[in-house]
Amino acid sequence: MSGRTGVRRAVRVLAGAAAALLLGAFPALADPPLWRVKPPGGGGEVVLFGSVHLLAPGLDWRYPELDAELAKARDLWFEIPMDGTSGPASTAAAQARSRLPEGETLTQHLSKAGRERLARVARQLGLAPDALDRYRPWFAEVTLTLLQLQARGASESFGVEETLARAAPATARKHAFETPEEQVKLLADAPVAEQAASLEETLREIEEDPNAFEELQSAWTSGDVAWIEREAVAPLRQAAPEIYRRLVAARNRRWAAEIERLLKGGERAFIVVGVGHLVGPDSVPALLRRHGFVVEGP
């Protein structure tokens, strides 16, 4: 997800949108990050690809090594199931956990500056100023983030997961690390104070950093993992440590344990997760390196 932080910045690392005018003229430079993991004695092999979940049409981000690995994939892993059920399940789970308790309002959890920014940003994105006032801060933040991304043409149908799931061999078996309900719970059960702090930073960023969207996309497309760690993951870790723990670090540990199981069993798999999970000291590659696996990549 400098002062640029919040779930929105982390989500954009995992759910970005395209800077097509900036990047579309340079398809040869496309090099989104990819890692290759093996046990020290050989055997299984896992390819990790860092994704963004939402993209706009026309961005050329695929390259020969990525397509070659996908073409020979026998097992394909994603964060959540890519079988058409995740969208409705996510919506239902979000709606069930979206509202504040009776008598509470969103603005009660925000500073004066945050309340004023919320009203301005809501109007900017086509909402009434009080449209989100009955909702929890996490839901308001995700809603505003998605509205802004969609205003720029971003869609899951053009995102990394949807694209690679369609391009994968028909014989590839698809797996998931989590359910949509588990993902929603990670956001909804974070402390309200941290949710509110993250929402306020998102509101500030929408107003004051209009180019952040393109900067992230450019960093991902060029494989600049140092930028992603410095500008997206590290600020979230510092400003909202509990959200970072729930949304990033704890999930990385669970996923790394599953990947270790696959590798020790001699499995070969192609794994696609948000690039924010693959950079920094708590990342999946860092955990696997610490546990003695051979990790080739950024």
C-alpha positions as CSV (number, residue, x, y, z in Angstrom):
1,M,0.0,0.0,0.0
2,S,7.3,8.8,1.8
3,G,3.8,9.0,3.5
4,R,2.0,6.9,1.0
5,T,0.4,4.1,2.9
6,G,-2.9,2.6,3.9
7,V,-4.8,-0.4,2.6
8,R,-5.3,1.4,-0.7
9,R,-1.6,1.5,-1.4
10,A,-1.3,-2.2,-0.4
11,V,-4.3,-3.0,-2.5
12,R,-2.9,-1.2,-5.5
13,V,0.3,-3.3,-5.1
14,L,-2.1,-6.3,-5.3
15,A,-4.8,-4.5,-7.4
16,G,-3.3,-1.9,-9.7
17,A,-4.5,-0.2,-12.8
18,A,-2.7,0.6,-16.1
19,A,-0.7,3.6,-17.1
20,A,-1.3,2.6,-20.7
21,L,-0.2,5.9,-22.3
22,L,3.1,5.8,-20.3
23,L,3.9,2.2,-20.7
24,G,2.1,0.9,-23.8
25,A,4.8,2.3,-26.2
26,F,7.5,0.2,-24.6
27,P,6.3,-3.4,-24.6
28,A,9.9,-4.7,-24.8
29,L,10.6,-3.2,-21.3
30,A,7.8,-5.2,-19.6
31,D,9.4,-7.3,-16.9
32,P,7.0,-7.9,-13.9
33,P,8.8,-9.8,-11.2
34,L,9.1,-13.5,-11.2
35,W,10.9,-15.8,-8.7
36,R,12.0,-19.5,-9.0
37,V,12.2,-21.6,-5.8
38,K,13.8,-25.0,-5.4
39,P,14.8,-27.3,-2.4
40,P,18.5,-27.2,-1.7
41,G,18.9,-30.8,-2.9
42,G,16.7,-30.5,-6.0
43,G,13.3,-32.1,-6.7
44,G,10.3,-29.8,-6.7
45,E,10.2,-26.3,-8.2
46,V,7.8,-23.4,-7.7
47,V,7.5,-20.3,-9.9
48,L,6.2,-17.2,-8.0
49,F,4.8,-14.4,-10.1
50,G,3.9,-11.1,-8.5
51,S,0.6,-9.7,-9.7
52,V,-1.7,-6.8,-9.7
53,H,-5.4,-7.8,-9.6
54,L,-6.9,-5.0,-11.7
55,L,-5.6,-3.6,-15.0
56,A,-6.9,-1.6,-17.9
57,P,-7.0,-3.0,-21.4
58,G,-4.1,-2.5,-23.7
59,L,-1.2,-2.9,-21.3
60,D,1.5,-5.2,-22.6
61,W,2.9,-6.9,-19.5
62,R,3.4,-10.6,-20.6
63,Y,6.9,-11.7,-21.7
64,P,8.3,-15.0,-23.1
65,E,9.7,-16.5,-19.8
66,L,6.4,-15.9,-18.1
67,D,4.4,-17.5,-20.9
68,A,6.7,-20.4,-21.1
69,E,6.4,-21.2,-17.4
70,L,2.6,-20.9,-17.7
71,A,2.4,-23.2,-20.7
72,K,4.0,-26.0,-18.8
73,A,2.2,-25.5,-15.5
74,R,0.5,-28.6,-14.1
75,D,-0.7,-26.9,-10.9
76,L,-1.7,-23.3,-10.7
77,W,-2.2,-21.5,-7.4
78,F,-4.0,-18.2,-6.7
79,E,-4.9,-16.3,-3.6
80,I,-8.6,-17.2,-4.0
81,P,-10.4,-19.6,-6.3
82,M,-10.5,-18.6,-10.0
83,D,-13.6,-20.6,-10.8
84,G,-16.2,-17.9,-11.1
85,T,-17.5,-18.2,-7.5
86,S,-15.1,-15.8,-5.8
87,G,-16.8,-12.5,-6.9
88,P,-20.3,-13.3,-5.5
89,A,-18.7,-14.8,-2.4
90,S,-16.6,-11.8,-1.8
91,T,-19.6,-9.5,-2.3
92,A,-21.8,-11.4,0.1
93,A,-19.0,-11.6,2.8
94,A,-18.3,-7.9,2.4
95,Q,-21.9,-6.9,2.8
96,A,-22.3,-9.0,5.9
97,R,-19.3,-7.2,7.6
98,S,-19.6,-3.8,6.0
99,R,-21.9,-1.8,8.4
100,L,-21.1,-0.1,11.6
101,P,-23.1,-1.0,14.8
102,E,-26.3,0.9,15.2
103,G,-25.7,4.4,16.4
104,E,-22.2,4.7,15.0
105,T,-21.2,6.6,11.9
106,L,-18.0,6.6,9.8
107,T,-17.3,10.3,10.4
108,Q,-17.2,9.7,14.2
109,H,-14.1,7.7,13.6
110,L,-12.3,10.3,11.5
111,S,-10.5,13.5,12.4
112,K,-11.9,16.9,11.2
113,A,-9.5,16.9,8.3
114,G,-10.5,13.3,7.5
115,R,-14.2,14.1,7.5
116,E,-13.6,17.1,5.2
117,R,-11.5,15.0,2.8
118,L,-14.1,12.2,2.8
119,A,-16.8,14.6,1.6
120,R,-14.6,16.1,-1.1
121,V,-13.4,12.7,-2.4
122,A,-16.9,11.2,-2.3
123,R,-18.2,14.0,-4.5
124,Q,-15.1,13.6,-6.8
125,L,-16.0,10.0,-7.3
126,G,-19.7,10.6,-7.8
127,L,-21.0,9.7,-4.3
128,A,-23.1,11.8,-2.0
129,P,-20.9,13.1,0.9
130,D,-22.8,11.0,3.4
131,A,-23.2,7.9,1.2
132,L,-20.6,5.9,3.2
133,D,-21.4,7.1,6.7
134,R,-23.0,3.9,7.9
135,Y,-20.1,1.8,6.8
136,R,-16.9,0.6,8.5
137,P,-13.7,2.4,7.5
138,W,-12.3,-0.7,5.7
139,F,-15.3,-0.9,3.5
140,A,-15.3,2.8,2.7
141,E,-11.6,2.6,1.8
142,V,-12.0,-0.4,-0.5
143,T,-15.1,1.2,-2.1
144,L,-13.3,4.5,-2.8
145,T,-10.2,2.7,-4.1
146,L,-12.2,0.6,-6.5
147,L,-14.2,3.5,-7.7
148,Q,-11.0,5.4,-8.5
149,L,-9.4,2.5,-10.2
150,Q,-12.6,1.8,-12.3
151,A,-12.7,5.5,-13.2
152,R,-9.3,4.9,-14.8
153,G,-10.6,1.9,-16.8
154,A,-9.3,-0.8,-14.5
155,S,-11.1,-4.1,-14.3
156,E,-10.4,-7.6,-12.8
157,S,-11.2,-9.0,-16.3
158,F,-7.9,-7.5,-17.5
159,G,-6.0,-8.2,-14.3
160,V,-3.2,-10.7,-13.9
161,E,-5.1,-13.5,-12.3
162,E,-8.0,-13.5,-14.8
163,T,-5.6,-13.2,-17.7
164,L,-3.4,-16.1,-16.6
165,A,-6.3,-18.3,-15.6
166,R,-7.7,-18.0,-19.1
167,A,-4.3,-18.5,-20.7
168,A,-3.3,-21.6,-18.6
169,P,-3.4,-25.1,-20.1
170,A,-6.8,-26.7,-19.9
171,T,-5.2,-29.6,-18.0
172,A,-3.7,-27.3,-15.3
173,R,-5.2,-27.9,-11.8
174,K,-6.2,-24.7,-10.1
175,H,-5.8,-24.2,-6.3
176,A,-6.3,-21.4,-3.8
177,F,-4.6,-20.4,-0.6
178,E,-7.7,-18.7,0.9
179,T,-11.4,-18.3,0.5
180,P,-13.0,-15.0,-0.4
181,E,-14.7,-15.0,3.1
182,E,-11.2,-15.3,4.7
183,Q,-9.9,-12.3,2.8
184,V,-12.8,-10.1,3.8
185,K,-12.4,-11.2,7.4
186,L,-8.8,-10.0,7.4
187,L,-9.9,-6.5,6.6
188,A,-13.2,-6.4,8.6
189,D,-11.7,-7.7,11.8
190,A,-8.8,-5.2,12.0
191,P,-9.1,-2.7,14.8
192,V,-11.4,0.2,13.9
193,A,-8.8,2.8,14.8
194,E,-6.3,1.3,12.4
195,Q,-9.0,1.0,9.7
196,A,-9.8,4.7,10.2
197,A,-6.1,5.7,10.1
198,S,-5.6,3.8,6.9
199,L,-8.8,5.4,5.3
200,E,-7.5,8.9,6.2
201,E,-4.2,8.2,4.5
202,T,-6.0,6.9,1.5
203,L,-8.2,10.1,1.3
204,R,-5.0,12.2,1.6
205,E,-3.4,10.2,-1.2
206,I,-6.3,10.5,-3.5
207,E,-6.2,14.3,-3.2
208,E,-2.5,15.0,-3.0
209,D,-0.8,12.2,-5.0
210,P,-2.8,11.8,-8.2
211,N,0.1,10.1,-10.0
212,A,0.6,7.4,-7.4
213,F,-1.5,5.1,-9.5
214,E,0.8,5.4,-12.5
215,E,3.9,5.2,-10.4
216,L,3.0,1.9,-8.9
217,Q,2.0,0.5,-12.3
218,S,5.3,1.6,-13.8
219,A,7.3,0.1,-11.0
220,W,5.5,-3.3,-11.3
221,T,5.7,-3.4,-15.1
222,S,9.5,-2.7,-15.0
223,G,10.1,-5.1,-12.1
224,D,11.2,-2.4,-9.7
225,V,10.7,-4.4,-6.5
226,A,12.8,-1.9,-4.5
227,W,10.3,0.9,-5.3
228,I,7.4,-1.4,-4.4
229,E,8.9,-2.3,-1.0
230,R,9.9,1.3,-0.2
231,E,6.8,3.1,-1.4
232,A,4.1,0.6,-0.7
233,V,4.9,-2.2,1.7
234,A,7.2,-0.4,4.2
235,P,4.9,2.6,4.8
236,L,1.9,0.3,5.5
237,R,4.1,-1.6,8.0
238,Q,5.0,1.6,9.8
239,A,1.6,3.4,9.7
240,A,-0.8,0.6,10.3
241,P,1.2,-2.3,11.9
242,E,-1.8,-4.4,12.8
243,I,-3.3,-4.2,9.3
244,Y,0.1,-5.0,7.9
245,R,0.4,-8.0,10.2
246,R,-3.0,-9.3,9.2
247,L,-3.0,-8.4,5.6
248,V,0.6,-9.1,4.7
249,A,2.9,-10.8,7.2
250,A,0.6,-13.5,8.6
251,R,-0.6,-14.5,5.2
252,N,2.9,-14.7,3.9
253,R,3.8,-17.1,6.7
254,R,0.9,-19.4,5.9
255,W,1.5,-19.3,2.2
256,A,5.3,-20.0,2.6
257,A,4.4,-23.0,4.8
258,E,2.2,-24.4,2.0
259,I,4.9,-23.8,-0.6
260,E,7.4,-25.6,1.6
261,R,5.0,-28.6,1.7
262,L,4.7,-28.6,-2.1
263,L,8.5,-28.4,-2.6
264,K,9.3,-31.1,-0.1
265,G,6.7,-33.3,-1.8
266,G,8.5,-32.8,-5.1
267,E,5.7,-30.8,-6.6
268,R,6.0,-28.3,-9.5
269,A,3.7,-25.4,-9.4
270,F,3.1,-21.9,-10.8
271,I,1.9,-19.5,-8.1
272,V,0.3,-16.1,-8.6
273,V,-0.1,-13.7,-5.7
274,G,0.0,-10.0,-5.2
275,V,3.4,-8.6,-5.7
276,G,3.3,-6.9,-2.2
277,H,3.6,-10.4,-0.7
278,L,6.8,-11.1,-2.6
279,V,8.9,-8.1,-1.6
280,G,10.5,-7.0,1.7
281,P,11.8,-8.7,4.9
282,D,8.5,-10.6,5.6
283,S,7.9,-11.6,2.0
284,V,7.3,-15.2,0.8
285,P,10.7,-15.3,-1.0
286,A,12.5,-14.0,2.2
287,L,10.8,-16.6,4.4
288,L,11.7,-19.4,2.0
289,R,15.3,-18.2,1.8
290,R,15.6,-18.2,5.6
291,H,14.3,-21.8,5.6
292,G,17.1,-22.9,3.4
293,F,15.4,-23.0,0.0
294,V,17.1,-21.8,-3.2
295,V,15.3,-18.6,-4.4
296,E,16.3,-17.1,-7.8
297,G,14.8,-13.7,-8.6
298,P,14.9,-10.1,-7.6
